């Protein structure tokens, strides 16, 4: 079943309601701010992920270089027969330098991963703000539209309900399975409304502000509970502490 309400008329009606706009404004602004924050964080998250991948690639290259230098060193050791040469010391220095560089790449990668995790939490928080803002705004708008709808019930519907009530009040037409005459009338109306509701495929998006209809590009984001988000924060703090405890050991080494 399709709606007989014209889109432009509905939007203008909602936009022209000062009280409704006052109730919705803060929520819509919060949604817009959440979208902007998510977009910024998502872009930063992508950059950090690329940096981590680059650091890992560089670390692997340095390790391969170190292994090659170590192989050459062992070959040279066999050739010198216990008589160290300048080439031996150079190869050993090359191997150490390459291994050390690989550690630096991975250490930097861990630092970047901490920042990436912070940004990912920010994405979850921004998506949550959008989700909650949409829920609050949709609830307000739903109540408003119900009030508007009930204030404009067609006279045919009201007359039909009244006539059914009159029939139910008659000894001849009465259905005795309901507690009261009004219960019967309302149950009958609810049954018909339920059938209409199930058959309708209209999402009535033309009645909603754009902020409530445009999806957030957030696969998997915004669905976390507050407890789930807190677990992410706790894990980040644990990783930060572990990294800080590991840094002095690297400096001493």
Beta strands, then each sheet from edge to edge (+ up, - down):
end
